[in-house]
Amino acid sequence: MLFDSFNKPKKISQIDALDRKILNLLSDNSRRKLIDIARELGLSIPSTKARIGRLVDEKIITRFTIHADTEKTGMPIGVHVRVKLNKITEARQNEFIAHLKKNKNVIDIFSIIGQYDLLLVVIAESSTEINKILFKIRHDFTDIISDWETNYIMEIYKLEEYSY
């Protein structure tokens, strides 16, 4: 079982239809010009800037980012790895998560509920490299990994397209 923050209260921010439209516009293109966003919303530039600033200040927007084509960046192989943990302490879990975060090939780490505890997305230049990466993770944490399932990503049809 993973140690988690399910019981930590989170502040719920109030967002309106204009905030949702800003989130959708920035999700589509985080480099979109302020003047274009303001025009689309029918607001002034200062008002639009203030709304975006508030969304950032309230941590509704946590970062502005890109999606890169991993194949074109030399990392065409991707796998989903489901990890089941066993006999784990909070310290050992933190060590495991920190180790995964430092690995440049592990691009996503999710705590999940179900048969497995974690879902990882791992990318690499080749299947040989994926094999080495996954073997090292399993070898280094054999004491806490009780089960493991790997699925090769064949094709991506949709990736992180949220609508607010």
C-alpha positions in Angstrom: 0.0 0.0 0.0 1.3 3.4 -0.9 1.6 6.3 1.6 -0.4 9.2 0.1 -2.1 12.5 0.7 -5.7 11.4 0.2 -6.7 12.9 3.6 -5.0 16.3 3.0 -7.6 19.0 2.5 -7.2 21.0 -0.7 -8.5 24.5 -1.2 -11.1 24.4 -4.0 -10.8 27.5 -6.2 -13.8 29.1 -7.8 -13.4 29.4 -11.6 -16.0 30.8 -14.0 -16.7 30.2 -17.7 -14.1 32.8 -18.8 -11.4 31.1 -16.6 -12.4 27.7 -18.2 -12.0 29.3 -21.7 -8.6 30.6 -20.7 -7.6 27.1 -19.6 -8.8 25.6 -22.8 -7.0 28.2 -25.0 -3.7 27.8 -23.0 -4.0 24.0 -23.1 -4.2 24.1 -26.8 -1.2 26.5 -27.1 0.5 27.7 -23.9 2.4 30.3 -26.0 -0.7 32.0 -27.3 -0.5 35.8 -27.3 -2.3 37.7 -24.5 -3.9 40.0 -27.1 -5.4 36.9 -28.9 -6.7 35.5 -25.7 -8.2 38.8 -24.7 -9.8 39.2 -28.1 -11.3 35.7 -28.0 -12.7 36.3 -24.5 -14.0 39.8 -25.3 -12.0 41.3 -22.4 -9.3 43.9 -22.1 -5.6 42.8 -22.1 -5.1 43.9 -18.4 -8.2 42.0 -17.3 -7.1 38.9 -19.2 -3.6 39.2 -17.8 -5.0 39.5 -14.3 -7.2 36.4 -14.7 -4.2 34.4 -15.9 -2.1 35.7 -13.1 -4.8 34.7 -10.6 -5.0 31.2 -12.1 -1.2 30.9 -11.7 -1.2 32.4 -8.2 -4.0 30.0 -7.1 -2.0 27.1 -8.6 -4.8 26.2 -11.0 -2.3 26.7 -13.7 0.8 24.9 -12.4 3.1 25.3 -15.5 3.2 26.2 -19.1 4.6 23.3 -21.2 4.9 21.6 -24.6 4.3 18.2 -26.0 7.3 16.9 -27.9 7.2 14.1 -30.5 9.3 11.5 -28.7 10.0 9.7 -32.0 11.5 12.8 -33.5 13.6 13.5 -30.3 15.3 10.0 -30.6 13.1 8.3 -28.0 10.7 6.3 -30.2 10.1 3.4 -27.8 7.5 3.9 -25.0 6.1 1.5 -22.4 3.6 1.7 -19.6 4.7 -0.1 -16.5 2.4 -1.1 -13.7 4.1 -1.7 -10.4 2.7 -3.5 -7.4 4.6 -2.7 -4.1 4.9 -5.0 -1.1 6.4 -4.7 2.4 7.0 -1.0 1.9 7.8 1.7 4.4 7.2 5.4 3.8 11.0 6.0 3.7 11.5 3.3 1.1 8.6 4.5 -1.0 10.1 8.1 -1.0 13.5 6.6 -2.0 11.8 4.7 -4.9 9.8 7.7 -6.1 12.9 9.9 -5.9 14.9 7.4 -7.9 12.2 7.2 -10.6 12.0 11.0 -10.8 15.8 11.3 -11.4 15.6 8.9 -14.3 15.3 10.9 -17.5 13.6 8.0 -19.2 10.8 7.8 -16.7 8.6 10.6 -18.0 5.4 10.0 -15.9 4.8 8.5 -12.5 1.2 8.0 -11.2 -0.1 6.6 -8.0 -3.1 4.5 -8.9 -5.8 2.5 -7.2 -6.4 -1.1 -8.2 -4.3 -4.2 -8.6 -1.2 -2.1 -9.0 0.2 0.9 -7.0 2.1 2.9 -9.6 1.9 3.5 -13.3 5.1 4.6 -15.1 5.6 5.8 -18.6 9.1 5.0 -19.8 10.7 6.1 -23.1 14.0 5.1 -24.7 16.0 4.9 -27.9 15.6 1.2 -28.4 13.9 -1.9 -26.9 17.4 -3.0 -25.6 17.7 0.3 -23.7 14.1 -0.1 -22.3 15.1 -3.6 -21.1 18.2 -2.3 -19.3 16.3 0.6 -17.7 13.5 -1.6 -16.4 15.9 -4.4 -15.3 17.9 -1.8 -13.2 14.8 -0.5 -11.6 13.5 -4.0 -10.7 17.0 -5.0 -9.5 17.5 -2.0 -7.3 14.1 -2.2 -5.7 13.5 -6.0 -5.7 12.7 -5.9 -2.0 9.5 -3.8 -2.5 8.4 -4.7 -6.0 6.1 -7.7 -5.8 4.6 -7.6 -9.3 5.2 -5.8 -12.6 3.4 -5.5 -15.9 4.8 -3.8 -19.0 2.8 -2.8 -22.0 4.5 -1.5 -25.2 2.9 1.7 -26.6 2.2 0.9 -30.3 0.6 4.2 -31.3 -0.8 7.3 -29.6 -4.2 8.4 -30.7 -4.8 11.1 -28.2 -2.5 12.6 -25.5 -3.5 14.9 -22.6 -6.3 16.9 -24.3 -8.3 18.2 -21.4 -11.4 20.3 -21.8 -12.3 22.6 -19.0 
